Amino acid sequence: MRVLLVSDTHVPLRAKQLPEELLREVDGADIVVHAGDWVDVATLDLLEGRARHLVGVYGNNDGPELRARLPEVARVQLGGLRIGVVHETGAARGREARCAALHPGLDVLVFGHSHIPWDTEAPGGLRLLNPGSPTDRRRQPYCTYMTCTVREGVLGDVVLHRLPRH
């Protein structure tokens, strides 16, 4: 199962539209996971219409329309892997232990908010993934997103993709 991880799209505030490369990844993914800060309902509509399966949450920049359609926390089981999705996890310091305590029973936690790619493991084995942002690199050298695979309950092939600079 091919999974696309994305967060902090911020359309149309940081970009007029999602990058074409990202949209091609949406088309090729079995599931798309969005960790919040959509900003625009049209982006949710676009991904709902284009993705085979979409799991998303709202972020701190998402207004009432998005919050009415999306949860703050999502949990899904993919091929035996227990995945959670949230927008914010707090400060980087202590993140692994804090997230493991707040989200027991998960194998993977996908999050956003910082626009900083992240891939670590908490004590007890919880994998923490932040795909960064495909539209707003902030202090990062590139805009980014992640892909991974899930096979028989195992997360594999986690790749951080850099988008070309505009």
C-alpha positions in Angstrom: 0.0 0.0 0.0 1.5 3.3 -1.1 0.8 6.2 1.3 1.3 10.0 0.7 1.9 12.2 3.8 1.3 15.9 3.5 0.6 18.8 5.9 0.5 22.6 6.0 -0.7 23.2 2.4 -1.9 26.7 3.3 -3.6 27.3 -0.1 -4.1 30.0 -1.1 -2.1 31.9 1.5 1.3 30.4 0.8 0.7 29.1 -2.7 -2.1 29.6 -5.3 -2.3 25.9 -5.8 -0.8 22.6 -4.8 2.4 21.6 -6.8 1.8 19.4 -9.8 4.3 16.8 -8.5 2.3 16.5 -5.3 -0.9 16.1 -7.3 0.7 13.3 -9.3 1.6 11.6 -6.0 -2.1 11.9 -4.9 -3.1 10.1 -8.0 -0.7 7.3 -7.4 -1.3 6.8 -3.7 -3.6 4.2 -2.1 -4.2 6.6 0.8 -3.4 10.3 1.3 -2.9 11.5 4.9 -3.1 15.3 5.5 -2.0 16.6 9.0 -3.9 19.9 8.9 -3.6 23.6 8.0 -5.5 23.2 4.7 -6.7 26.8 5.1 -9.0 26.5 2.1 -12.0 24.3 1.8 -11.3 24.0 -1.9 -8.1 22.1 -1.1 -10.0 19.5 1.0 -12.6 19.2 -1.9 -9.8 18.7 -4.4 -8.1 16.0 -2.4 -11.4 14.3 -1.5 -12.2 14.1 -5.2 -8.8 13.0 -6.3 -7.5 10.6 -3.6 -8.6 7.0 -3.5 -8.8 7.4 0.3 -8.2 10.5 2.4 -7.5 10.8 6.1 -7.2 14.3 7.4 -7.4 16.5 10.4 -7.8 20.2 10.9 -5.0 22.5 12.0 -4.7 25.8 13.9 -5.2 27.9 10.8 -8.3 26.0 9.6 -11.6 27.8 10.1 -15.1 26.6 11.0 -15.9 25.1 7.6 -12.9 22.8 7.8 -13.4 22.0 11.4 -16.9 21.0 10.7 -15.7 18.4 8.2 -12.5 17.2 9.8 -11.6 15.8 13.3 -8.8 17.2 15.5 -7.3 13.7 15.8 -7.8 10.8 13.3 -6.9 7.1 13.7 -6.9 4.6 11.0 -5.6 1.0 10.6 -3.8 0.4 7.3 -2.7 -3.1 6.5 -2.4 -3.9 10.2 -0.5 -0.7 11.1 -2.2 1.7 13.6 -1.7 5.3 12.4 -2.8 8.5 14.1 -2.9 11.9 12.7 -2.8 15.3 14.5 -1.7 18.8 13.6 0.3 20.0 16.7 2.5 18.0 19.0 4.1 20.9 20.9 7.8 21.7 21.3 10.4 19.5 19.7 12.1 18.9 23.1 10.4 15.9 24.7 8.2 15.3 21.7 8.8 11.5 21.4 7.9 10.7 25.1 5.0 13.2 25.1 3.4 11.8 22.0 3.9 8.2 23.1 2.0 9.1 26.4 -0.7 11.1 24.6 -1.3 8.6 21.8 -1.0 5.0 23.2 -1.7 2.1 21.0 -0.3 3.6 17.8 2.5 2.5 15.6 2.9 5.8 13.7 1.9 9.3 14.4 1.8 11.8 11.5 1.8 15.4 12.5 2.4 18.9 11.0 2.4 22.5 12.2 6.2 23.2 12.3 6.8 22.8 8.5 10.0 21.0 9.6 10.3 17.4 8.4 10.7 15.0 11.2 11.3 11.2 11.4 12.0 9.8 14.9 11.0 6.9 17.1 9.7 7.2 20.6 10.5 4.9 23.5 8.2 1.9 23.0 8.4 2.1 19.2 6.0 4.9 18.1 7.3 6.4 14.9 6.8 10.1 14.5 6.6 11.6 11.0 6.2 15.2 9.9 6.2 15.6 6.1 7.0 19.4 6.3 5.0 21.6 3.9 4.8 21.4 0.1 4.0 25.1 -0.2 5.7 27.0 2.6 9.3 26.0 3.5 9.7 28.7 6.2 13.3 28.2 7.5 13.8 24.9 5.6 15.8 24.7 2.4 13.0 23.0 0.5 9.2 22.5 0.5 8.6 18.8 1.2 6.2 15.9 1.5 6.7 12.2 2.4 5.7 8.9 0.9 5.9 5.5 2.5 4.6 1.9 2.1 2.6 -0.3 4.4 3.0 -4.1 4.0 1.7 -6.7 6.5 1.7 -4.2 9.4 5.1 -2.8 8.6 6.0 0.7 7.7 8.6 0.9 5.0 10.2 3.0 2.3 9.8 6.3 4.2 11.0 9.0 1.8 11.2 12.7 2.2 10.6 14.4 -1.2 12.0 17.8 -1.9 10.1 20.0 -4.3 11.9 22.3 -6.7 12.3 25.9 -5.5 10.2 28.4 -7.3 
